[in-house]
Structures are given as C-alpha cells and as structure tokens.
Amino acid sequence: MNLKEYSSFDGLGLAELIRKKEVTKSEVAACAIKAIQTINPKLNALVEYYEERAVVSNELLANHEAYDGVPMLMKDLGAYEANKNAEMGSRIARGLKFDHDSELVKRYKMAGFNILGRTTTPEFGSAAVTGSLACGITRNPWNSDLSPGGSSGGSAAAVASGIVPVAHGTDLGGSIRTPSGFTGLVGLKPSRNLNPVGPGAGQFFLGLATEHVLTRTVRDSAAVLDATAGPAAGEFYFTPKNGTSYLSAMLEKPASLRIAINVEPWISADVDAEVLEATMRAAKLCESMGHLVDSNRFNLDEDQLLNCIKTIWASYTTYGINNLQAITGREISAKTLEQSSLKGYDDGMTYTAQHLIAAVEYSNTVARAAGNFFEKYDVMITPTNAVQAPLADRSKIQKHDLTWHNWVLEACKVAPFGQVFNISGAPAITLPLGWSSTGMPIGITFSTKTGNEAMLFKLAAQLELAQPWNKRKPENHVSYFP
C-alpha cells in the first residue's frame, strides 16, 4: 500500500480492507508513520509520534470492532493516554504524564484504533489559531502561509493532509468546528457530555467543553460517536445516547426539515462576503432537497454573553494553572506561560463565587433560548467562521497590551456563531460546503436541539451525497508522495 492508496480511504474504509485481509494492520500503520515523516515537517501538525506502534499484531480483534487497526491521533489536550506526555501546548506542563487512560481513550482503543501520536494545540486550547511557544506554528495544508485555525489545528492539519483519517479534538468555543471549517473537514461538537469526560473530571469549563473527532467523511464521525457516546460510571451529568446507531441513522433520508438560516452573529463581527455567499448557497441546497428554509435566530444580550464566556474561561484557566503549578512545581510566569494565559490567570484571580454563579445563570438563559428556538425549528444554519483562514501568525496571542476582555473578544470574532452552542449544550456540525475564490474551504454549520445528533447525521449525509467534497485535496497532501 502506497501513500496515495492509503490516504484515499476514510477510517471505515481502511478497517474494511484490514478485515478482508487485503492489507495488514502493520502495513496501514507503516503508511501512517511514513505520512507523518513525509509531510509533518511542512505543517508541524504533531507534537510527537510513536514510531514503535508501527509494529502491531496483525491478528484481528474477536468482536470485529469498527476501527480495528486504523491509525488515529490525539490532540494534546483533554483526553489523555497512560504514560504518554499530556502537555496541553504549555511549557508549564512539559513532561506531564498520567498513570491511566482517560475514559474516552479507553473507548478509542476498544474500537480498535491505533493511537500513533499527539497533535498540536495553542496553550490550553485558548486561541482560534494553532501555535505555541512550546511547539511552534502549525500550518494549513491548503495554504501553508495560513493557519488551520484552532484550537484543534494540529488534528485538522493531520486529517486534511491525509496523515490519518480520524483525529481527536476538543471544543470549548468552536475548537473542533473552527479548524474543520478552515481545512475542509467534518467536525461535530456533540451535545454536552454525550461523550464521557472522566475519570479526572465531571465536566470541563462548566460543561462548555466537549470532545469528539475531526474526519473527512460524515460516516466516520457517526461511527466514532457510536463507539464513544454514553456515560461512564459515576458521570456527574450526561446527555443520554440516542437509542439507535448514529451510523445506521445517517443511512436514512431525513423528513422535510424546518431550517432557519442565521448570518447575524451573536458577538459583533464582520462576516466575509464569500462566507456569506457560501452560507446562502448551502441554504438553497437544503431547499432544493425539500427542506423548508427561512431566516431567523434567537436573540441574546451580547455584553452578558461575552461576560459569561470570559468569566468561565478565566476562572477555569486560573484553577487549571494553579493545579499545574502544584503538580509540576514550576513557577507561574512568562517563563512557563504565554501572555494570553497570564492575562486569563490574572483576571480569574479577581472573580468571586458570585461572578461565577452569574455566568452559570446566564448559561441557563442561553440554553433556554436555544431550546425554545429548536422547538420551532429542526436545524439552524450559520457560517462556521466569520472569516476565511487567517495567517499562520501568533502575534495577537502574545500581545502584551490586550486586556483579557479584548483577548477573548478577538478570539470570539473568528467564529462568533459558535460559542452559543457550547453554552447551550446543543450539538453542531460543520461541513465543507463552501469554497473561496482562491480555492480555500469554507465550513457551514448545522445545529439542532440537545441530543439530536442522529438527525444531524441524516442531514449531513444527505448534503455530502448532494455535494461531495472528499475528492478535493489540499496542496500539501500525502497522496502526492510515493
């Protein structure tokens, strides 16, 4: 198997080849390692890879797990693997390890995935571009002068360039969807705690943060969610898993849906003209398939929304940094932390319990507004990002003169439609349905009520069939190498 053949298959496709014994697990793993060695120097998508895992048993798993032998990568944030570094893109966490797998990693392994390495993230995932003092700048496979976005930018670059068909990501305010939108991928933010977050925590960022994967096909996103969704023992709270298989559900054509299109962001930002045009085209595509589309949104107070985001973000940043300082013994300073993290830390130190409770109460306001809206509409369409892929530049992250409020505002303006669904807990999926005049992908997001992933997958599969994207390849792709 050469790199062109390897990268032409999605995860389920590779698993089928392995199951039919048309290729061995070792051959697939060797291709993935070769892909990393070939193209990662151009993109800086990986923090490290595990070359020893190219040598694997070729014996098939007894229960024919969906991804037996399929390579994947883990974002260096969130879920973690036992005895592997978990550094969160930060110098203060350098060399940090855990003695156990997180629950999500256990489920990836139970599904048969061969985890081959860690992908880059901005420090603590706190930026809409991917770059850090710890790991350097990550570049977009479609144009290496540009960023893949953040914070799951390393995973996005790895999947878009063909290194692996599936990579893990986290999403606090768009961190799966934003880079997926900039790199032509499928990126689902699942409902709040549909995927397990334990055992070390019951929630991340008061439930704003979720984890899933970035993929090239809808079916891989659905099949991985089949393997991971559902609570672990002692889960603090969770969204129940839909009774049917997500993969099976996407094979069903959805009924005529009531769809609202919204191009007015909840956080004030200029929306790029080509992004607007791509969003309108996606709405017309939905209409052509028999869905009922009109323009509508639910209203939120922008100042309260921003205050909610910055309060929760800073509070957890402060808590997390204090924990890391206690674990590692490293000082809290510019020697170990970036300016953005220090700003968040300092701001978080000023908040009281009353500030945090007020943010929680406003989260409830957002969730109720979204919930009531999705009683009237099945789906909302929005741009994934307000802008096209930004330059691969970290200057704003390191600006000393930005207050925490303005830093959060700058980050939110990249994807000003996305944070609302983290706060409400509702699922949202971005699909590569738009393309700019320069050939860059433009992601379009589809959101729905909490727990309704099955319906999202039905619609996403219908759109993928109507307007396929998987044949498009970026300029930096492993298929161009022998």
C-alpha positions, 0 to 999 in steps of 0.5 A: 500500500502506497501513500496515495492508496492509503490516504484515499480511504476514510477510517471505515474504509481502511478497517474494511480492507484490514478485515478482508485481509487485503492489507495488514494492520502493520502495513496501514500503520507503516503508511501512517508513520511514513505520512507523518515523516513525509509531510509533518515537517511542512505543517508541524501538525504533531507534537510527537509520534510513536514510531514503535506502534508501527509494529502491531499484531496483525491478528484481528480483534474477536468482536470485529470492532469498527476501527480495528487497526486504523491509525488515529491521533490525539490532540494534546489536550483533554483526553489523555493516554497512560504514560504518554506526555499530556502537555496541553501546548504549555511549557508549564506542563512539559513532561506531564504524564498520567498513570491511566487512560482517560475514559474516552481513550479507553473507548478509542482503543476498544474500537480498535484504533491505533493511537500513533501520536499527539497533535498540536494545540495553542496553550490550553486550547485558548486561541482560534489559531494553532501555535505555541511557544512550546511547539511552534506554528502549525500550518494549513495544508491548503495554504501553508502561509495560513493557519488551520485555525484552532484550537484543534489545528494540529488534528485538522492539519493531520486529517486534511493532509491525509496523515490519518483519517480520524483525529481527536479534538476538543471544543470549548468555543468552536475548537473542533468546528473552527479548524474543520471549517478552515481545512475542509473537514467534518467536525461535530461538537456533540451535545454536552457530555454525550461523550464521557469526560472522566475519570479526572473530571465531571465536566470541563469549563462548566460543561462548555467543553466537549470532545469528539473527532475531526474526519473527512467523511460524515460516516466516520464521525457517526461511527466514532460517536457510536463507539464513544457516546454514553456515560461512564460510571459515576458521570456527574451529568450526561446527555443520554445516547440516542437509542439507535446507531448514529451510523445506521441513522445517517443511512436514512433520508431525513423528513422535510426539515424546518431550517432557519438560516442565521448570518447575524452573529451573536458577538459583533463581527464582520462576516466575509462576503464569500462566507456569506455567499457560501452560507446562502448557497448551502441554504438553497441546497437544503431547499432544493432537497425539500427542506423548508428554509427561512431566516431567523435566530434567537436573540441574546444580550451580547455584553452578558454573553461575552461576560459569561464566556470570559468569566468561565474561561478565566476562572477555569484557566486560573484553577487549571494553572494553579493545579499545574503549578502544584503538580509540576512545581514550576513557577507561574510566569512568562517563563512557563506561560504565554501572555494570553494565559497570564492575562486569563490567570490574572483576571480569574484571580479577581472573580468571586463565587458570585461572578461565577454563579452569574455566568452559570445563570446566564448559561441557563438563559442561553440554553433556554433560548436555544431550546425554545428556538429548536422547538420551532425549528429542526436545524439552524444554519450559520457560517462556521467562521466569520472569516476565511483562514487567517495567517499562520501568525501568533502575534495577537496571542502574545500581545502584551497590551490586550486586556483579557476582555479584548483577548477573548473578544478577538478570539470570539470574532473568528467564529462568533456563531459558535460559542452559543452552542457550547453554552447551550449544550446543543450539538453542531456540525460543520461541513465543507460546503463552501469554497473561496475564490482562491480555492480555500474551504469554507465550513457551514454549520448545522445545529439542532436541539440537545441530543439530536445528533442522529438527525444531524447525521441524516442531514449531513449525509444527505448534503455530502451525497448532494455535494461531495467534497472528499475528492478535493485535496489540499496542496500539501497532501500525502497522496502526492508522495510515493 
